[in-house]
Amino acid sequence: MTKLNEQLSTLKESIQELKDEYIKIKQENELLKRQQGNLVSEKAELVRKNEAAKDKVASILERIKNLEFI
């Protein structure tokens, strides 16, 4: 009976370790998902700003070209 109790105790410990590791991984996964969402938003904002800057440069270049013909 002692051997069986030892095996059960070892099994319980293993299950608890797996449970703890699962919780840790789940929390890490949630953090990574939030970080990914933030990075996607940041990328979208940077793309928008980049497009606005391109438009502004194109507008400035167009005005410069128009000044050359005056």
Protein Blocks (a to p, Z undefined) as FASTA:
>chain_A
ZZmmmmmmmmmmmmmmmmmmmmmmmmmmmmmmmmmmmmmmmmmmmmmmmmmmmmmmmmmm
mmmmmmmmZZ
